[in-house]
Amino acid sequence: MKYDEMVPAHIRALGPYVPGKPLRQAEEETGIKCTKMASNENPFGPSPRALEAMEHALREVHLYPENGAPELAKKIAENEGVTPDHILVTGGSTPCLDMVGRTLLAPGSNAITSERSFIVYPIVTRAAGATLKLVPTKDNGFDLDGVLNAIDTDTRVIFLANPNNPTGTMFTAQELDAFLDKVPDHVVAVIDEAYYDFAKYLAERRGVEYSHSVRYVNEGRKVIVMRTFSKTHGLAGVRVGFGIGDPVLMNYMARVRTAFQTTTVGEAGALAALHDDDHLQRTVVNNAKGAEFLEHGLRELGVHVTPTWANFVFFEVDDNAPGISQALEHSGVIVRPLKGWGIPQGLRVTIGKPEQNQNFLSALRRVLEKEPVR
Ligand SMILES: Cc1ncc(COP(=O)(O)O)c(C=O)c1O
């Protein structure tokens, strides 16, 4: 029997996840030194405290880690004002999303999300054999009323990215309050807050309330809040994320988590990162300044920019966005073309350090001079 016949149809239909181009590959292809501004990583790297803790933890890597990273779960629970059984630590938040799919979705049920949202939601939904309903965007972000209208009796999960990746849009705490009041009891809302610290800081400066999502968990609402150490904490390479939700649901999800998913090194790094407010502050302050600088600079270049609440800026050129991205790479800057996300004219650039942002804008200016946006 051929593998094509052995693999179930819903798995055969899956597309691959295409990550941002790795730095090494881009440098090999272009023959020049590149800066990666394609995967929303922290330009300052991990906190020095996390580095030290991870170096120390390396001495213990001959031992299996403690399953479920209990020390980290306890610390997160303490910070968030919940008990540890509300916390599910996973190898980044992507596996946590996958566990939502495998726990709550099955053939016959459906999940809802928005067009132009995180590319992992369709994968985890379809991998579970369920159907995905994609709601058109409103102003490049989630249309929460549209999502409500899409709910039917077979809906089990709603994936909400707040802020949204790749468009950087956000809905406020009050908008989410009003939305959740109308979500029926047979549906779980996943509130994916991968860019939590960036959005919180930007929202405080802009005078709006970003999120009080953990309050919903404490109120017993059907939500799972998801966070990650990959972004502000700069630990994308050691894979630590977590979900906050009802202990009964977290317990079911833990059953589909592969054993020893998080590592000794990752847990040590994450724990230490939670104690490094200086690094976090430096990261969010740099990001807010970079957001302003890039949005302004991009508008000056005549491209359409969506205001960001995260650590990246989404902008639209024309259908030659992949060509522009390639030309940028030859100037040493890797950005993310969004054709694979169904946005052929879209590009996403991660906010970097001031000199990286400046380099990117100069490179884009040169590229657009040669190849103006049609
Ligand atoms: C909206 C959103 N959710 C989740 C993630 C997953 O991050 P990780 O698996 O590194 O925790 C990302 C990463 O880019 C994201 O943009």
The ligand as an ORCA input file, in Angstrom:
! r2SCAN-3c Opt
* xyz 0 1
  C      -0.330     34.511     17.690
  C       0.759     33.553     18.032
  N       0.483     32.545     18.850
  C       1.405     31.636     19.196
  C       2.689     31.721     18.711
  C       3.599     30.589     19.040
  O       4.753     30.867     19.643
  P       5.595     29.747     20.362
  O       5.182     28.401     19.861
  O       6.995     30.068     20.048
  O       5.278     29.871     21.810
  C       3.046     32.761     17.855
  C       4.398     32.835     17.295
  O       4.754     33.539     16.422
  C       2.041     33.691     17.496
  O       2.305     34.688     16.658
*
